[in-house]
Amino acid sequence: MSGTPVSIEIETQKGPSGPSKWALLALGFRPFFLLGICFAVLLMLVSLGGFSSGLWQNNYFNLSLWHAHEMVFAYAVAVIAGFLLTSVRNWTGLDTSSGTSLALLTLLWLAPRLLSAASFIPPVAFALLDMLFLPVLALVLARLLLQAKQSNNYPIPLLLLLLGLCNAAVHAEVLGYARDVSAQAMQLAVVVIVALIVLIAGRVVPFFMQRAIALRPVANKTIEKLALPSVLLFALTIATGQPWLIILAAFFASLIHGARLIGWFNKAILQQPMLWVLHAGYAWLVAGFLIYAISMFIGIPTVQAIHAWTVGAIGMFTLGMMARVALGHTGRNITALPWMPAAFILLLLATLIRILPPLIEPVLLDASVIISATCWIIAFIIVGLRYASILLHARVDGKPG
């Protein structure tokens, strides 16, 4: 990754709340972060209501599959898209989607979210519509990366295409073209997003540390070389379905990423909410591999490992990235806004409550789901209240973006 600019922040200047000019389509992070935040609340509200009441009008998906699918292919993908459409512009120096092209790309993500319950749309047509966004995003980014000849960033569109294949596998089962593939495809999709976090974190976390605490950790070259391959190896073993291979690969990945996280740690991080939320998210990534390996070893379901990744790693890391990128790219100082540390803590509690009580006593599952989902909802309501105006309005320094 040497030779690639890692900065995704623009130099900030102090100023008033900013111009009243609307800028929702100025840069990719704006619409996708805003929609991701809104959908994070709606997803959990509908899921919590459905699971608690037992009432769910099956649309294209049943409730459980809808919850899993939309957590990954709606919320997580929205945040990833917003980040990549913003950071690739900085990495390559080339313009990414804005204006009409960004509006169309956003609509391509939004349309399946709005139309999944529309009975007048043939299921095959809906599936094709839902499968379009990730390949299109991959092509948009690949064109820029190829033009800039940034071969070290080529895994990004490839991982997006792999994520798209996972989505296609889910639709294949729903449409009756395949059997018993959706559960494995959803697990693989989560692991692919974990791989994207691993790739992005290695690029930005040391840089963020340098900016916040004047300390950039020295990368261990062996660990860095094994970081992404260790996750991809785990994904490959998941695809094989061989338990001992999966256990060994999960333990190996937990060791690699545990060592990486230890190498990043400095106690000064604990005084910086905008840093510790990212480290906490990465810690859940490590914990997910460890819980997965232990679960397979003792023969219990791996669902708690999946939630360590989805609620903990993906939830906390994406929240931390949105909080930081939105400030940096609107010309503001990178510091936690009021109530944002509370949102970070709520998401940490949501993960702990979703995972630990059911592991200790399975009868606590229903209560843990309700409390965890409530913490998640409140956390993202806070984020929405703090960031909606920032995402909608132009930069405070008058610069484009």
KEKE-3310 file (N, C-alpha, C; in steps of 0.2 Angstrom, whole numbers, plus 5000, padded with zeros to 4 digits):
npx = (5004:5011:5015:5002:4991:4984:4977:4960:4955:4951:4960:4955:4945:4940:4924:4907:4891:4890:4887:4870:4867:4862:4870:4869:4872:4885:4896:4900:4899:4889:4875:4875:4879:4869:4858:4861:4862:4849:4842:4848:4841:4828:4828:4831:4820:4809:4813:4814:4800:4794:4800:4796:4782:4778:4772:4773:4772:4776:4787:4796:4806:4807:4806:4817:4827:4826:4830:4844:4849:4847:4854:4867:4867:4861:4862:4877:4883:4879:4886:4899:4900:4898:4910:4920:4917:4921:4934:4942:4942:4952:4963:4966:4966:4956:4940:4925:4909:4896:4883:4871:4875:4878:4866:4859:4866:4864:4850:4849:4854:4844:4831:4828:4827:4815:4806:4804:4793:4783:4770:4767:4779:4788:4796:4808:4812:4814:4824:4835:4836:4840:4852:4860:4867:4880:4889:4889:4894:4907:4912:4912:4922:4933:4936:4942:4953:4960:4963:4971:4981:4983:4987:4988:4976:4967:4960:4949:4937:4936:4933:4920:4913:4914:4906:4894:4891:4888:4876:4869:4868:4860:4848:4846:4842:4830:4822:4821:4830:4841:4846:4847:4858:4858:4860:4874:4879:4876:4884:4896:4896:4896:4909:4916:4914:4920:4933:4934:4934:4946:4955:4953:4955:4968:4974:4969:4968:4981:4985:4975:4978:4990:4986:4978:4984:4997:5005:5011:5009:5021:5021:5020:5027:5025:5013:5005:5006:4999:4986:4974:4975:4973:4959:4953:4957:4950:4937:4937:4938:4926:4918:4921:4916:4922:4925:4937:4946:4940:4940:4954:4958:4950:4955:4969:4966:4961:4973:4982:4975:4973:4986:4989:4980:4985:4997:4993:4989:4988:4988:4984:4974:4962:4958:4952:4938:4935:4944:4945:4933:4935:4945:4938:4929:4937:4942:4931:4930:4941:4937:4926:4931:4938:4927:4920:4928:4929:4916:4913:4922:4917:4905:4893:4880:4886:4881:4883:4896:4894:4886:4895:4903:4894:4885:4895:4909:4906:4896:4901:4913:4909:4901:4910:4919:4910:4907:4919:4923:4913:4915:4928:4927:4918:4924:4926:4933:4941:4933:4924:4907:4895:4886:4890:4900:4892:4883:4893:4896:4884:4882:4893:4888:4876:4882:4889:4877:4870:4878:4884:4874:4866:4875:4879:4867:4855:4841:4840:4840:4829:4826:4839:4840:4830:4834:4847:4844:4837:4847:4855:4846:4844:4857:4859:4849:4854:4866:4860:4853:4864:4871:4864:4861:4874:4878:4869:4871:4882:4900:4909:4920:4918:4924:4923:4914)
npy = (4994:5005:5021:5026:5039:5042:5050:5055:5066:5083:5098:5108:5122:5134:5139:5147:5138:5135:5138:5140:5134:5119:5103:5090:5081:5083:5075:5058:5053:5060:5058:5044:5041:5048:5041:5028:5030:5034:5022:5013:5015:5013:4999:4992:4996:4990:4977:4974:4976:4966:4954:4954:4955:4945:4948:4949:4954:4945:4950:4951:4944:4933:4938:4935:4933:4945:4954:4951:4952:4965:4972:4969:4972:4984:4994:4992:4992:5004:5013:5009:5012:5026:5030:5025:5031:5044:5043:5037:5047:5056:5047:5045:5057:5060:5064:5058:5051:5064:5076:5073:5060:5054:5055:5046:5034:5033:5032:5019:5011:5014:5010:4996:4995:5002:4995:4981:4976:4978:4972:4971:4970:4959:4944:4940:4952:4961:4955:4956:4970:4973:4967:4975:4986:4984:4978:4989:5000:4994:4994:5008:5013:5005:5009:5022:5018:5010:5020:5028:5019:5012:4999:4993:4995:4988:4976:4982:4984:4971:4964:4970:4965:4952:4952:4956:4944:4935:4941:4938:4924:4923:4928:4918:4907:4912:4913:4901:4894:4888:4878:4879:4889:4902:4905:4902:4910:4923:4923:4923:4935:4944:4941:4946:4959:4961:4959:4970:4980:4977:4980:4994:4999:4996:5006:5018:5019:5020:5033:5041:5041:5047:5060:5063:5060:5062:5051:5039:5022:5009:4999:4981:4972:4959:4955:4965:4960:4948:4952:4954:4942:4933:4934:4931:4918:4912:4915:4906:4894:4893:4892:4879:4871:4863:4858:4858:4864:4877:4881:4881:4891:4902:4904:4907:4919:4927:4928:4935:4947:4951:4954:4964:4974:4976:4981:4993:5000:5013:5021:5034:5034:5031:5043:5049:5049:5048:5040:5029:5022:5017:5008:5000:4994:4987:4978:4970:4964:4955:4948:4941:4932:4924:4919:4913:4902:4895:4892:4883:4873:4868:4864:4873:4884:4897:4910:4920:4924:4930:4941:4948:4952:4959:4969:4973:4974:4979:4988:4997:5001:5007:5017:5025:5029:5036:5047:5053:5055:5063:5075:5079:5081:5091:5102:5104:5103:5089:5082:5074:5077:5084:5072:5062:5053:5046:5039:5030:5023:5017:5009:5000:4994:4988:4978:4970:4966:4959:4948:4942:4938:4928:4918:4914:4911:4903:4906:4920:4926:4932:4944:4950:4953:4963:4973:4976:4979:4991:4999:5001:5008:5020:5025:5027:5036:5047:5050:5053:5065:5073:5074:5076:5089:5093:5084:5088:5101:5113:5114:5121:5129:5134:5127:5115:5100)
npz = (5000:5000:4993:4991:4993:5009:5016:5020:5024:5024:5026:5040:5045:5057:5059:5057:5058:5044:5027:5020:5009:5000:4998:4995:4985:4982:4985:4987:5000:5007:5002:5004:5017:5025:5021:5025:5039:5042:5038:5046:5058:5054:5049:5061:5069:5062:5061:5075:5079:5071:5075:5089:5089:5081:5069:5052:5036:5024:5011:4997:5004:5019:5036:5044:5035:5028:5037:5039:5026:5023:5033:5029:5014:5013:5024:5028:5015:5010:5018:5015:5002:5002:5008:5000:4987:4991:4997:4986:4977:4983:4984:4971:4965:4955:4949:4958:4957:4956:4958:4945:4941:4954:4960:4952:4955:4969:4969:4963:4973:4983:4977:4977:4991:4994:4986:4989:4995:4986:4977:4964:4956:4947:4955:4949:4942:4953:4959:4950:4949:4963:4962:4955:4960:4967:4957:4948:4956:4958:4945:4943:4952:4949:4936:4939:4947:4939:4929:4936:4939:4951:4957:4969:4975:4968:4974:4980:4971:4967:4979:4981:4970:4973:4984:4978:4971:4982:4986:4974:4976:4987:4981:4972:4979:4985:4974:4970:4962:4967:4982:4999:5001:5005:5018:5020:5010:5015:5027:5021:5014:5025:5030:5019:5020:5032:5027:5019:5029:5035:5025:5023:5036:5039:5031:5036:5050:5057:5051:5056:5069:5069:5066:5077:5089:5087:5084:5075:5073:5070:5057:5057:5045:5041:5048:5041:5028:5029:5033:5025:5017:5027:5031:5019:5017:5027:5023:5011:5017:5024:5013:5009:5019:5028:5044:5053:5045:5045:5058:5061:5052:5057:5070:5066:5059:5070:5078:5069:5067:5080:5084:5076:5080:5093:5090:5086:5097:5110:5125:5124:5115:5122:5127:5116:5108:5095:5090:5098:5096:5083:5086:5095:5087:5079:5088:5090:5078:5079:5090:5084:5075:5085:5093:5083:5080:5092:5094:5083:5087:5099:5095:5094:5088:5076:5077:5087:5084:5072:5075:5083:5073:5064:5072:5081:5075:5061:5064:5074:5068:5055:5060:5067:5056:5048:5057:5057:5044:5039:5046:5042:5028:5027:5031:5044:5061:5068:5079:5093:5092:5103:5112:5104:5109:5118:5109:5103:5115:5117:5106:5108:5120:5114:5107:5116:5124:5115:5112:5124:5135:5129:5126:5139:5145:5136:5137:5138:5126:5119:5127:5126:5113:5111:5120:5115:5102:5104:5110:5099:5090:5097:5097:5084:5081:5088:5081:5068:5072:5075:5063:5052:5047:5044:5034:5024:5021:5013:5013:5027:5024:5012:5001:4987:4988)
capx = (5000:5015:5014:4995:4989:4980:4972:4954:4952:4954:4962:4949:4945:4935:4919:4901:4888:4891:4882:4864:4867:4861:4875:4868:4875:4891:4901:4897:4898:4883:4868:4875:4879:4863:4853:4864:4860:4841:4840:4850:4836:4822:4829:4830:4813:4805:4815:4812:4793:4792:4802:4793:4775:4777:4768:4777:4769:4781:4787:4801:4810:4804:4808:4824:4832:4826:4835:4851:4851:4847:4859:4873:4867:4858:4866:4884:4885:4878:4892:4905:4899:4899:4917:4924:4916:4924:4941:4945:4944:4958:4968:4968:4965:4951:4933:4921:4902:4893:4877:4866:4877:4878:4859:4857:4869:4860:4843:4850:4854:4838:4825:4826:4824:4808:4801:4804:4786:4779:4768:4767:4785:4789:4802:4815:4814:4816:4831:4840:4837:4844:4859:4864:4871:4887:4893:4890:4899:4914:4915:4914:4928:4938:4938:4946:4959:4964:4966:4977:4986:4984:4986:4987:4969:4962:4956:4943:4932:4936:4929:4913:4911:4913:4900:4888:4890:4885:4869:4866:4867:4854:4842:4845:4838:4823:4819:4820:4835:4846:4844:4852:4864:4857:4864:4881:4880:4875:4890:4902:4895:4898:4916:4919:4914:4926:4939:4935:4936:4953:4959:4952:4958:4976:4975:4967:4969:4987:4985:4971:4981:4995:4983:4975:4989:5004:5009:5009:5012:5026:5018:5023:5027:5023:5006:5001:5005:4994:4980:4969:4974:4970:4952:4951:4958:4944:4931:4938:4937:4919:4915:4922:4912:4926:4925:4943:4949:4937:4943:4961:4958:4947:4961:4974:4964:4961:4980:4984:4972:4974:4993:4988:4977:4990:5002:4990:4986:4992:4983:4981:4968:4956:4955:4950:4932:4935:4949:4943:4927:4937:4949:4934:4926:4942:4942:4925:4932:4946:4933:4922:4935:4939:4921:4918:4933:4927:4909:4914:4926:4912:4898:4887:4879:4891:4877:4886:4902:4891:4884:4901:4905:4889:4884:4901:4914:4904:4892:4906:4918:4906:4899:4916:4921:4905:4907:4925:4924:4908:4918:4934:4925:4914:4929:4926:4938:4939:4933:4918:4902:4891:4882:4893:4903:4886:4881:4898:4895:4877:4884:4897:4883:4872:4886:4889:4871:4868:4882:4886:4869:4864:4881:4879:4860:4851:4834:4840:4840:4824:4828:4845:4839:4826:4839:4853:4841:4835:4853:4857:4841:4845:4863:4859:4845:4859:4870:4856:4852:4870:4875:4859:4862:4881:4878:4865:4873:4889:4906:4909:4925:4917:4927:4919:4914)
capy = (5000:5011:5026:5028:5044:5039:5055:5056:5072:5090:5103:5111:5129:5135:5144:5146:5132:5134:5141:5137:5130:5112:5100:5083:5077:5086:5070:5052:5052:5064:5054:5037:5041:5050:5035:5023:5032:5033:5015:5009:5015:5009:4992:4989:4997:4985:4970:4973:4975:4960:4949:4955:4954:4939:4950:4951:4953:4943:4953:4946:4940:4932:4943:4934:4934:4952:4958:4949:4954:4973:4974:4969:4975:4990:4998:4992:4993:5011:5017:5007:5016:5033:5031:5024:5037:5050:5042:5036:5054:5058:5042:5045:5064:5060:5066:5053:5053:5069:5078:5068:5053:5052:5054:5039:5029:5033:5029:5012:5008:5015:5007:4989:4995:5004:4991:4974:4974:4980:4965:4972:4969:4951:4943:4940:4959:4964:4952:4959:4977:4973:4964:4979:4991:4982:4978:4996:5003:4991:4997:5015:5013:5001:5014:5027:5015:5008:5026:5031:5014:5010:4992:4991:4996:4984:4972:4985:4983:4964:4962:4972:4960:4946:4954:4955:4936:4933:4944:4934:4918:4924:4928:4912:4903:4914:4912:4893:4892:4885:4876:4879:4892:4909:4906:4902:4916:4929:4923:4925:4942:4947:4940:4950:4966:4961:4960:4978:4984:4976:4984:5001:5001:4997:5012:5025:5020:5024:5040:5045:5041:5052:5066:5065:5060:5063:5045:5034:5015:5006:4993:4975:4970:4952:4956:4968:4956:4943:4954:4953:4935:4928:4934:4928:4911:4910:4914:4900:4888:4893:4889:4872:4868:4858:4861:4859:4870:4883:4882:4883:4898:4907:4905:4911:4926:4931:4930:4940:4954:4953:4956:4971:4979:4977:4986:5000:5002:5017:5023:5040:5033:5031:5050:5051:5045:5047:5035:5022:5019:5012:5002:4995:4990:4982:4973:4965:4960:4950:4943:4937:4926:4919:4916:4908:4896:4892:4889:4877:4868:4865:4862:4877:4889:4903:4916:4926:4927:4934:4947:4951:4956:4964:4974:4976:4977:4983:4994:5002:5004:5011:5023:5029:5032:5041:5052:5056:5057:5069:5081:5081:5083:5097:5108:5105:5100:5082:5081:5071:5081:5082:5066:5056:5047:5042:5035:5025:5018:5013:5003:4995:4990:4984:4972:4966:4963:4954:4942:4938:4935:4922:4913:4912:4908:4904:4909:4927:4928:4937:4950:4953:4956:4969:4978:4977:4983:4998:5003:5002:5013:5026:5027:5030:5043:5053:5051:5057:5072:5077:5074:5077:5095:5093:5080:5091:5108:5114:5114:5128:5133:5136:5122:5110:5093)
capz = (5000:4999:4988:4990:4998:5014:5019:5018:5028:5021:5032:5042:5047:5061:5056:5059:5056:5037:5022:5020:5002:5000:4995:4996:4979:4980:4986:4989:5007:5009:5002:5007:5025:5027:5020:5029:5046:5042:5037:5052:5063:5051:5049:5068:5071:5059:5064:5082:5079:5068:5080:5095:5088:5077:5063:5047:5030:5019:5005:4994:5009:5025:5041:5046:5029:5026:5042:5038:5020:5023:5037:5025:5008:5013:5028:5027:5008:5009:5021:5011:4995:5003:5010:4994:4983:4994:4998:4980:4974:4987:4983:4964:4962:4950:4952:4958:4955:4960:4954:4942:4942:4961:4961:4949:4959:4975:4967:4962:4980:4986:4974:4980:4998:4994:4982:4991:4997:4980:4974:4957:4953:4947:4959:4945:4941:4959:4961:4945:4952:4969:4961:4950:4963:4968:4951:4945:4960:4957:4939:4944:4956:4945:4931:4942:4950:4933:4926:4941:4939:4958:4957:4976:4977:4964:4978:4982:4966:4967:4984:4979:4965:4977:4988:4973:4970:4988:4985:4969:4978:4991:4977:4968:4983:4986:4967:4968:4957:4971:4988:5005:4999:5007:5025:5019:5006:5020:5031:5017:5013:5031:5030:5014:5023:5037:5023:5017:5035:5036:5020:5025:5043:5038:5027:5039:5057:5058:5049:5060:5075:5069:5066:5083:5095:5085:5085:5070:5074:5065:5054:5056:5038:5041:5050:5036:5022:5031:5036:5021:5015:5032:5030:5012:5018:5031:5018:5007:5021:5025:5007:5008:5024:5032:5051:5056:5041:5047:5065:5060:5048:5061:5075:5063:5058:5076:5080:5065:5068:5087:5084:5072:5085:5099:5087:5085:5104:5114:5130:5123:5111:5126:5128:5110:5106:5087:5089:5102:5093:5078:5089:5098:5081:5076:5093:5089:5072:5081:5094:5080:5073:5090:5095:5078:5081:5098:5093:5079:5091:5104:5092:5095:5082:5076:5077:5091:5081:5066:5078:5085:5066:5061:5077:5084:5070:5056:5067:5077:5063:5051:5064:5068:5050:5046:5061:5056:5037:5038:5048:5038:5022:5027:5033:5052:5066:5069:5086:5094:5093:5109:5112:5100:5113:5121:5104:5103:5120:5116:5101:5112:5124:5110:5105:5122:5126:5110:5112:5130:5139:5126:5127:5146:5146:5130:5138:5139:5119:5117:5131:5124:5106:5112:5123:5110:5096:5107:5111:5092:5088:5100:5095:5077:5081:5090:5075:5064:5074:5075:5057:5046:5044:5041:5027:5019:5019:5010:5018:5031:5022:5005:4996:4984:4991)
cpx = (5004:5014:5007:4994:4984:4975:4965:4951:4955:4955:4956:4950:4939:4930:4912:4898:4888:4886:4875:4863:4867:4867:4875:4871:4882:4897:4898:4895:4891:4877:4869:4876:4873:4858:4855:4861:4852:4839:4843:4845:4830:4822:4828:4823:4809:4806:4813:4804:4791:4794:4798:4786:4774:4773:4773:4774:4775:4781:4791:4805:4806:4808:4816:4829:4832:4831:4842:4853:4851:4852:4866:4872:4864:4862:4874:4886:4884:4884:4898:4905:4901:4907:4921:4923:4919:4932:4945:4947:4951:4964:4971:4968:4960:4944:4929:4914:4899:4887:4872:4868:4877:4871:4857:4860:4865:4853:4844:4851:4847:4832:4824:4824:4817:4803:4801:4797:4781:4777:4767:4773:4787:4796:4808:4817:4817:4823:4836:4841:4841:4851:4863:4869:4879:4891:4894:4895:4906:4916:4917:4921:4934:4941:4943:4953:4963:4967:4972:4982:4988:4982:4985:4980:4964:4958:4949:4937:4931:4931:4921:4910:4909:4906:4893:4886:4887:4877:4866:4864:4861:4848:4841:4841:4831:4819:4818:4825:4841:4843:4849:4858:4864:4861:4871:4883:4880:4882:4896:4902:4897:4906:4919:4919:4919:4932:4940:4937:4943:4957:4959:4956:4965:4978:4974:4968:4975:4988:4981:4974:4987:4992:4981:4979:4996:5008:5006:5012:5016:5022:5022:5022:5023:5015:5002:5000:5000:4987:4974:4969:4972:4962:4949:4952:4952:4938:4931:4936:4929:4915:4916:4918:4916:4928:4932:4947:4946:4940:4950:4962:4955:4952:4966:4972:4964:4968:4983:4981:4972:4981:4993:4985:4981:4995:5000:4989:4991:4987:4980:4975:4962:4954:4952:4944:4932:4940:4947:4937:4930:4941:4944:4930:4930:4943:4937:4927:4936:4941:4928:4925:4936:4933:4919:4922:4930:4920:4909:4917:4921:4906:4892:4886:4884:4887:4880:4892:4899:4889:4890:4904:4900:4887:4890:4906:4911:4900:4897:4910:4915:4904:4905:4919:4916:4906:4914:4925:4919:4911:4923:4932:4920:4918:4928:4932:4936:4939:4925:4913:4898:4886:4885:4896:4898:4884:4886:4897:4889:4878:4888:4892:4879:4875:4886:4883:4868:4871:4882:4880:4867:4869:4880:4872:4856:4844:4834:4840:4835:4825:4834:4844:4835:4831:4844:4850:4839:4841:4855:4853:4843:4852:4863:4854:4850:4863:4866:4855:4858:4873:4870:4861:4869:4881:4874:4867:4881:4894:4906:4915:4924:4920:4922:4919:4909)
cpy = (5006:5015:5028:5033:5041:5044:5055:5062:5078:5094:5107:5118:5130:5140:5143:5139:5131:5138:5137:5133:5123:5109:5093:5079:5080:5081:5064:5051:5055:5060:5047:5037:5043:5044:5030:5024:5031:5025:5011:5009:5012:5002:4989:4990:4991:4978:4969:4972:4969:4954:4948:4953:4948:4941:4952:4949:4951:4946:4948:4941:4939:4937:4942:4935:4942:4956:4957:4952:4962:4975:4974:4973:4981:4995:4998:4994:5001:5015:5015:5012:5023:5034:5030:5029:5043:5049:5040:5042:5056:5053:5043:5052:5065:5061:5059:5055:5059:5071:5073:5061:5050:5051:5047:5034:5028:5030:5021:5008:5008:5011:5001:4990:4997:4999:4983:4972:4976:4973:4965:4971:4961:4950:4943:4947:4962:4961:4955:4966:4977:4971:4969:4984:4990:4982:4985:5000:5001:4994:5004:5016:5010:5006:5019:5024:5013:5015:5029:5025:5012:5003:4989:4992:4992:4979:4975:4983:4975:4961:4965:4968:4954:4946:4953:4948:4933:4935:4940:4927:4918:4924:4922:4907:4905:4913:4905:4890:4888:4883:4877:4883:4899:4910:4906:4908:4923:4929:4925:4932:4946:4947:4945:4957:4967:4962:4967:4982:4983:4980:4991:5003:5001:5003:5018:5025:5023:5031:5044:5046:5047:5059:5068:5065:5060:5057:5040:5027:5013:5000:4987:4972:4963:4952:4959:4964:4950:4945:4952:4946:4931:4928:4931:4920:4909:4910:4908:4894:4888:4890:4882:4868:4863:4861:4863:4864:4877:4885:4885:4890:4903:4909:4909:4918:4930:4932:4935:4947:4956:4956:4963:4976:4981:4982:4993:5004:5007:5020:5030:5040:5033:5038:5053:5047:5043:5042:5028:5019:5014:5006:4997:4991:4985:4976:4968:4961:4954:4945:4939:4931:4921:4916:4911:4901:4892:4888:4883:4872:4864:4863:4866:4882:4895:4910:4922:4928:4932:4941:4951:4955:4961:4970:4977:4979:4981:4989:4999:5005:5009:5018:5028:5032:5037:5047:5056:5059:5063:5075:5084:5083:5088:5103:5109:5101:5093:5081:5078:5076:5079:5076:5060:5051:5043:5037:5029:5020:5014:5007:4998:4991:4986:4978:4967:4962:4958:4948:4938:4935:4928:4916:4910:4908:4909:4907:4916:4930:4934:4944:4954:4956:4962:4974:4980:4981:4990:5002:5005:5008:5020:5029:5030:5036:5048:5055:5055:5064:5076:5078:5076:5084:5096:5090:5084:5098:5108:5115:5121:5132:5135:5132:5117:5103:5092)
cpz = (5000:4993:4987:4995:5003:5017:5016:5021:5024:5027:5034:5044:5052:5058:5059:5057:5049:5033:5022:5013:5003:4996:4995:4991:4977:4981:4989:4996:5010:5008:5005:5014:5028:5027:5024:5037:5047:5042:5043:5057:5060:5051:5056:5071:5068:5061:5071:5083:5076:5073:5086:5095:5085:5070:5058:5040:5025:5013:5000:4998:5015:5030:5043:5041:5027:5031:5041:5031:5020:5028:5033:5019:5007:5017:5027:5020:5007:5012:5017:5005:4997:5005:5004:4989:4985:4994:4991:4976:4977:4985:4975:4961:4956:4953:4952:4957:4960:4955:4952:4943:4949:4962:4958:4953:4966:4974:4966:4968:4983:4984:4977:4987:4998:4990:4984:4993:4991:4976:4967:4953:4953:4951:4955:4944:4947:4960:4956:4947:4958:4968:4957:4954:4964:4962:4948:4949:4959:4951:4939:4947:4952:4939:4933:4944:4944:4929:4930:4942:4946:4959:4965:4979:4973:4968:4980:4977:4966:4973:4984:4975:4969:4982:4984:4972:4976:4988:4980:4972:4983:4987:4973:4972:4984:4979:4966:4964:4961:4978:4993:5004:5003:5014:5024:5015:5011:5025:5027:5015:5019:5031:5024:5016:5028:5033:5021:5023:5036:5032:5022:5031:5043:5035:5032:5046:5059:5057:5054:5067:5075:5069:5073:5089:5094:5086:5079:5071:5069:5063:5054:5049:5037:5042:5044:5030:5023:5032:5031:5019:5021:5032:5024:5013:5022:5027:5014:5011:5023:5019:5006:5013:5028:5039:5053:5052:5044:5054:5065:5057:5053:5067:5072:5062:5064:5079:5076:5066:5075:5088:5081:5077:5091:5096:5087:5092:5107:5119:5128:5119:5116:5128:5121:5107:5099:5085:5092:5099:5087:5081:5092:5093:5079:5081:5092:5083:5074:5086:5090:5077:5079:5092:5089:5079:5087:5097:5089:5083:5096:5101:5093:5089:5082:5076:5081:5088:5075:5069:5081:5079:5064:5066:5079:5079:5065:5059:5069:5072:5058:5054:5065:5062:5047:5050:5059:5049:5036:5040:5044:5032:5021:5030:5041:5055:5067:5076:5088:5095:5099:5108:5108:5104:5116:5115:5103:5108:5120:5111:5104:5116:5120:5108:5111:5124:5121:5110:5119:5134:5135:5126:5134:5148:5140:5131:5138:5132:5118:5121:5128:5117:5107:5115:5118:5104:5098:5108:5104:5089:5091:5098:5088:5076:5083:5084:5070:5066:5074:5068:5051:5043:5041:5034:5022:5016:5016:5015:5021:5028:5015:5000:4993:4988:4996)
residu = (MET:SER:GLY:THR:PRO:VAL:SER:ILE:GLU:ILE:GLU:THR:GLN:LYS:GLY:PRO:SER:GLY:PRO:SER:LYS:TRP:ALA:LEU:LEU:ALA:LEU:GLY:PHE:ARG:PRO:PHE:PHE:LEU:LEU:GLY:ILE:CYS:PHE:ALA:VAL:LEU:LEU:MET:LEU:VAL:SER:LEU:GLY:GLY:PHE:SER:SER:GLY:LEU:TRP:GLN:ASN:ASN:TYR:PHE:ASN:LEU:SER:LEU:TRP:HIS:ALA:HIS:GLU:MET:VAL:PHE:ALA:TYR:ALA:VAL:ALA:VAL:ILE:ALA:GLY:PHE:LEU:LEU:THR:SER:VAL:ARG:ASN:TRP:THR:GLY:LEU:ASP:THR:SER:SER:GLY:THR:SER:LEU:ALA:LEU:LEU:THR:LEU:LEU:TRP:LEU:ALA:PRO:ARG:LEU:LEU:SER:ALA:ALA:SER:PHE:ILE:PRO:PRO:VAL:ALA:PHE:ALA:LEU:LEU:ASP:MET:LEU:PHE:LEU:PRO:VAL:LEU:ALA:LEU:VAL:LEU:ALA:ARG:LEU:LEU:LEU:GLN:ALA:LYS:GLN:SER:ASN:ASN:TYR:PRO:ILE:PRO:LEU:LEU:LEU:LEU:LEU:LEU:GLY:LEU:CYS:ASN:ALA:ALA:VAL:HIS:ALA:GLU:VAL:LEU:GLY:TYR:ALA:ARG:ASP:VAL:SER:ALA:GLN:ALA:MET:GLN:LEU:ALA:VAL:VAL:VAL:ILE:VAL:ALA:LEU:ILE:VAL:LEU:ILE:ALA:GLY:ARG:VAL:VAL:PRO:PHE:PHE:MET:GLN:ARG:ALA:ILE:ALA:LEU:ARG:PRO:VAL:ALA:ASN:LYS:THR:ILE:GLU:LYS:LEU:ALA:LEU:PRO:SER:VAL:LEU:LEU:PHE:ALA:LEU:THR:ILE:ALA:THR:GLY:GLN:PRO:TRP:LEU:ILE:ILE:LEU:ALA:ALA:PHE:PHE:ALA:SER:LEU:ILE:HIS:GLY:ALA:ARG:LEU:ILE:GLY:TRP:PHE:ASN:LYS:ALA:ILE:LEU:GLN:GLN:PRO:MET:LEU:TRP:VAL:LEU:HIS:ALA:GLY:TYR:ALA:TRP:LEU:VAL:ALA:GLY:PHE:LEU:ILE:TYR:ALA:ILE:SER:MET:PHE:ILE:GLY:ILE:PRO:THR:VAL:GLN:ALA:ILE:HIS:ALA:TRP:THR:VAL:GLY:ALA:ILE:GLY:MET:PHE:THR:LEU:GLY:MET:MET:ALA:ARG:VAL:ALA:LEU:GLY:HIS:THR:GLY:ARG:ASN:ILE:THR:ALA:LEU:PRO:TRP:MET:PRO:ALA:ALA:PHE:ILE:LEU:LEU:LEU:LEU:ALA:THR:LEU:ILE:ARG:ILE:LEU:PRO:PRO:LEU:ILE:GLU:PRO:VAL:LEU:LEU:ASP:ALA:SER:VAL:ILE:ILE:SER:ALA:THR:CYS:TRP:ILE:ILE:ALA:PHE:ILE:ILE:VAL:GLY:LEU:ARG:TYR:ALA:SER:ILE:LEU:LEU:HIS:ALA:ARG:VAL:ASP:GLY:LYS:PRO:GLY)
# end
